[in-house]
Amino acid sequence: MKWFRSARAKNIPVSCVLLQEKARELGESLGLETFKASNGWLEKFRTRHNISFKQICGEEHSVNPNEVTDWIGRLKSLLKGYDDKDIFNADETGVF
């Protein structure tokens, strides 16, 4: 659980497979030869610690801040000549 919290604090996505592999590594380092980190173990671990695997929202940590500053300048020149009503954010807007 300590590793899981550390990974999530760093905004690292943790999948079921990754969590099972880390548990296997930890079990091996502790000398637990029969520990398998099975799907049953994973479900019980998730239930015990109230963990749900969902897609992580928020992109603020996925971009270099310096690149954002550069693109703001580029974007202004790219949008020159367009009315505000003709500019759409395709990431947030479905275009049919």
Disulfide bonds with the S-S distance in Angstrom:
none
